[in-house]
């Protein structure tokens, strides 16, 4: 169906884990630069992927406002790298809560109008994923692995998944389960 572009710091370093890498970048004022670099590298690394396969690219909510990486610049970059725009899915991660949904939707609309699909990532583990699903009406809802792992042994997890799947269906999105290992 598709691929997820993941970012890591240098192997065996103190910043290998993405949460540490991105926290450090934020602390020193380089969060936009790091996010922009990761998006660009994900596209470059996806060159030659089978057309029609989705490429899920993580994006922190506040970085959708990056003035140096507008929708038009991103679309141009995709064309340069021969990646069809309809193959791109921005995963809105919830490391930070989305505080102004109206403003966020307006910024996001430029990407959506251009043909980029949106996914809400880590649903069930984030700050405001239910509100994000309702307000953004994404194409995909990715259920966090913490809900999926051990689901066969937990009625509560099955009930949560059922409720999330019903919500996802009501906004005409597709449900994607993370962490399906067994």
Beta strands, then each sheet from edge to edge (+ up, - down):
strand 1: 2-5
strand 2: 54-60
strand 3: 88-93
strand 4: 117-123
strand 5: 140-143
strand 6: 174-177
sheet 1: 1+ 2+ 3+ 4+ 5+ 6+
end
